[in-house]
Amino acid sequence: MVKEILAGMAGAACITAILYAVAKYRKSKDADELQGEKIYVDELNSGEIKSWFKDKLPGSGYKGLVFYPTKENLGKWKGIQIEEMENVLIQAVYDESQDKVAAYREISFSVLSSKLDELLKNNGGAFVVEP
C-alpha cells in the first residue's frame, strides 16, 4: 500500500513537471509572437494613418507600411499573422536593422477616403511611409 501511494505521488510529480514545462514553452512562444491592434473606423483617411505612425515610428532605421492583406503582401512582412480580408488595411512599423515588423494594426473600415484609395491603387495595394 505504501509503495502504491509513493508511486502515485511520483506520477503526480512527473505530470506536474510536464505541465509546467508545457506552460513555460507556450509562454515563451507567446512572447515571441507579435500581437497587432485591431480597430474599426467608418471612413479611413490619411489623418488616421498619420496619427498612429506619429506615436509608433521612432526614427531612422524604421519604415511605416500600409497595405491590403493579400497573400502576396502578407508573405513579404515577417510577423504579421492574419488572413486575407476585404475592407481591411494593415498598418505596420518595420524595423530594418532586425528585418522584422515591430508593431502593426488591422484597420477595418466601411469607406476608404479617395486620397488613400488612389494612393493604394497607384502603388499595387501598398505604400511606404518614411519617418
LUMLUMTI-878159 format. One line per 2 residues: for each residue x, y, z of N, C-alpha, C, CB. Coordinates in steps of 0.05 Angstrom, whole numbers. Glycine has a CB too. Example, Ala and Ser with C-alpha at 12.3 -4.5 7.8 and 13.67 -1.06 7.14 Angstrom:
% residues 2
264 -114 156 246 -90 156 264 -66 156 226 -89 181  257 -45 142 273 -21 143 258 1 157 282 -12 114
//
This chain:
% residues 131
16 -24 0 0 0 0 17 25 0 -19 0 24  38 25 16 56 48 17 70 52 -10 77 45 40
78 29 -23 91 31 -49 72 43 -70 101 3 -58  46 36 -68 27 47 -87 23 77 -83 0 32 -84
23 86 -58 20 114 -52 44 130 -63 16 119 -22  68 119 -57 93 132 -67 94 133 -97 117 118 -56
85 111 -110 85 110 -139 65 131 -150 78 82 -149  42 134 -137 22 153 -145 32 182 -142 -3 150 -129
47 187 -120 58 214 -115 80 220 -136 70 216 -87  96 200 -143 117 204 -163 104 210 -190 136 179 -164
83 195 -196 69 200 -222 57 228 -223 47 179 -226  45 237 -201 34 263 -199 55 285 -202 19 267 -173
78 281 -190 100 300 -192 111 301 -221 124 292 -173  112 278 -234 120 277 -262 101 292 -280 123 248 -272
75 288 -276 55 302 -292 56 332 -287 26 292 -285  60 340 -262 63 369 -255 87 381 -269 65 372 -225
109 367 -270 133 377 -283 129 380 -313 157 358 -278  115 361 -325 109 363 -354 90 386 -360 96 337 -364
69 390 -344 51 412 -347 65 439 -344 28 410 -328  84 440 -325 99 465 -321 117 471 -345 117 462 -295
130 450 -356 147 454 -380 130 463 -404 161 427 -386  107 451 -407 89 459 -430 80 488 -426 65 440 -431
72 496 -402 64 523 -397 86 543 -402 53 526 -369  110 536 -394 134 553 -398 140 556 -428 159 542 -383
138 534 -443 143 535 -472 122 553 -485 142 506 -483  97 549 -478 76 565 -491 80 595 -484 48 556 -481
87 601 -460 91 629 -452 114 641 -468 97 631 -422  136 626 -472 158 636 -488 150 640 -517 183 617 -486
134 622 -528 124 625 -556 106 649 -558 109 600 -565  88 653 -539 70 676 -539 85 702 -538 50 675 -516
107 703 -523 124 727 -521 137 733 -548 145 724 -499  143 712 -563 156 716 -589 136 726 -610 169 691 -598
111 719 -608 91 727 -627 83 756 -624 66 709 -625  82 769 -646 74 797 -646 44 799 -647 87 812 -671
33 814 -628 4 817 -627 -3 845 -638 -6 814 -597  -20 845 -658 -28 870 -670 -53 881 -658 -32 867 -700
-57 907 -661 -81 921 -652 -102 917 -673 -76 951 -647  -127 920 -666 -150 919 -685 -168 942 -679 -165 891 -683
-175 957 -700 -194 979 -697 -214 979 -720 -179 1006 -695  -236 993 -716 -256 996 -737 -261 1026 -739 -282 980 -730
-262 1036 -764 -270 1064 -769 -290 1064 -791 -245 1082 -775  -308 1084 -791 -327 1086 -813 -313 1094 -838 -349 1107 -806
-298 1117 -837 -283 1126 -861 -254 1127 -854 -293 1153 -871  -238 1111 -867 -209 1111 -863 -196 1133 -880 -197 1083 -869
-182 1151 -867 -169 1173 -882 -139 1175 -874 -183 1200 -877  -125 1192 -887 -96 1194 -882 -90 1205 -854 -83 1213 -903
-108 1221 -843 -104 1231 -815 -103 1208 -795 -127 1249 -808  -119 1188 -798 -119 1164 -780 -92 1149 -783 -142 1145 -787
-83 1147 -808 -57 1133 -813 -34 1149 -801 -53 1129 -844  -34 1175 -805 -12 1192 -795 -11 1192 -765 -15 1220 -806
-34 1194 -752 -34 1196 -723 -22 1171 -709 -62 1201 -713  -27 1147 -721 -16 1123 -709 14 1122 -713 -29 1098 -722
23 1129 -737 52 1129 -743 66 1149 -726 56 1135 -773  54 1172 -720 66 1193 -704 76 1181 -677 46 1216 -699
60 1164 -665 67 1152 -639 85 1128 -641 42 1145 -625  85 1115 -665 98 1089 -667 125 1089 -682 80 1070 -681
130 1108 -700 155 1108 -715 177 1123 -699 151 1122 -743  196 1108 -689 217 1120 -671 237 1137 -686 230 1099 -656
241 1133 -712 261 1149 -727 274 1132 -748 281 1160 -708  299 1140 -754 314 1126 -776 317 1096 -769 341 1139 -780
319 1080 -790 321 1052 -787 293 1038 -786 336 1045 -762  272 1054 -787 245 1043 -787 230 1054 -810 231 1050 -760
211 1039 -820 193 1048 -841 165 1042 -834 200 1034 -868  147 1059 -843 118 1054 -840 108 1041 -865 103 1080 -834
91 1021 -861 79 1006 -884 49 1007 -881 89 977 -884  36 1010 -904 7 1009 -906 1 992 -930 -6 1038 -908
-16 970 -925 -22 952 -947 -47 936 -943 1 933 -952  -58 927 -965 -81 909 -963 -70 881 -955 -96 907 -991
-85 866 -938 -75 840 -930 -80 818 -951 -89 832 -904  -65 820 -973 -66 800 -994 -45 779 -988 -62 812 -1023
-47 756 -1000 -28 735 -996 0 744 -1003 -35 710 -1013  3 759 -1025 29 769 -1034 40 789 -1013 26 783 -1061
24 808 -1004 34 828 -985 41 815 -958 13 850 -981  24 797 -948 29 784 -923 55 767 -923 6 767 -914
61 756 -947 85 740 -949 111 756 -948 85 725 -975  109 782 -953 132 799 -953 141 807 -924 127 824 -968
122 809 -906 129 820 -880 127 799 -858 110 843 -874  149 794 -845 151 773 -824 137 783 -799 181 767 -818
122 766 -786 110 772 -761 80 779 -761 124 795 -749  69 784 -784 40 791 -786 25 765 -793 35 813 -806
10 755 -774 -4 730 -778 -34 735 -779 3 710 -755  -44 742 -802 -73 745 -806 -81 733 -833 -82 775 -804
-107 731 -837 -117 720 -862 -122 743 -882 -143 703 -858  -125 736 -907 -133 756 -927 -161 765 -921 -132 744 -956
-166 791 -923 -192 803 -917 -198 826 -936 -194 812 -888  -224 832 -938 -233 856 -953 -240 878 -933 -257 849 -972
-239 902 -942 -245 926 -926 -227 927 -901 -274 926 -918  -202 919 -904 -183 919 -883 -156 929 -894 -180 891 -869
-143 946 -879 -116 954 -886 -98 947 -862 -114 985 -892  -73 940 -868 -54 935 -847 -35 959 -846 -38 908 -852
-30 968 -823 -11 990 -818 11 978 -800 -25 1015 -805  36 980 -809 58 967 -794 82 985 -792 65 941 -808
98 979 -771 124 992 -768 145 970 -772 127 1005 -739  162 974 -792 182 954 -799 210 964 -790 183 950 -830
223 946 -774 250 951 -763 270 940 -783 254 939 -735  284 957 -798 302 949 -818 327 934 -807 312 972 -835
336 943 -784 360 930 -772 356 901 -763 370 947 -748  331 895 -754 325 868 -746 309 853 -767 310 869 -720
303 866 -789 288 853 -811 262 841 -801 305 832 -825  246 857 -786 221 846 -776 201 869 -771 225 830 -751
176 862 -769 155 881 -762 155 885 -732 127 871 -772  157 910 -724 159 916 -695 131 921 -683 176 941 -690
112 931 -699 85 936 -689 66 937 -713 83 962 -672  42 929 -709 22 932 -731 -6 933 -720 25 909 -751
-24 942 -738 -52 941 -731 -69 936 -756 -61 968 -718  -92 924 -751 -111 918 -772 -132 940 -770 -124 890 -769
-138 953 -792 -158 974 -793 -181 965 -810 -146 1002 -803  -203 959 -798 -228 952 -813 -242 978 -818 -246 931 -798
-253 981 -842 -267 1005 -849 -291 1000 -867 -247 1024 -864  -310 1020 -867 -333 1019 -885 -326 1032 -911 -357 1032 -872
-313 1056 -909 -307 1072 -932 -277 1080 -931 -325 1097 -935  -264 1078 -954 -236 1087 -956 -236 1114 -969 -219 1066 -971
-222 1134 -958 -221 1160 -970 -210 1159 -998 -204 1180 -952  -218 1177 -1015 -210 1177 -1043 -179 1180 -1045 -224 1199 -1059
-167 1196 -1028 -138 1200 -1029 -123 1174 -1023 -130 1222 -1008  -131 1160 -1002 -118 1134 -996 -124 1113 -1017 -128 1124 -968
-148 1113 -1027 -155 1094 -1048 -138 1098 -1072 -185 1097 -1055  -134 1123 -1081 -118 1129 -1104 -89 1121 -1099 -119 1159 -1110
-78 1127 -1075 -51 1121 -1068 -46 1091 -1069 -44 1132 -1040  -64 1075 -1058 -62 1046 -1058 -64 1035 -1086 -83 1033 -1040
-83 1045 -1102 -86 1035 -1130 -62 1040 -1147 -111 1048 -1143  -49 1064 -1143 -26 1071 -1159 0 1057 -1151 -22 1101 -1158
-1 1044 -1127 23 1031 -1117 20 1001 -1111 32 1044 -1092  1 988 -1126 -2 960 -1123 -13 950 -1097 24 946 -1127
-29 967 -1083 -42 959 -1058 -24 962 -1033 -50 930 -1060  -2 977 -1036 16 981 -1013 32 1007 -1017 35 957 -1009
39 1020 -995 58 1042 -996 74 1044 -971 43 1069 -1001  97 1057 -973 116 1060 -951 116 1089 -941 145 1052 -960
117 1093 -915 118 1119 -902 145 1122 -889 94 1123 -882  161 1142 -896 187 1147 -884 183 1165 -860 206 1159 -903
198 1160 -838 195 1178 -814 205 1206 -818 209 1165 -790
//
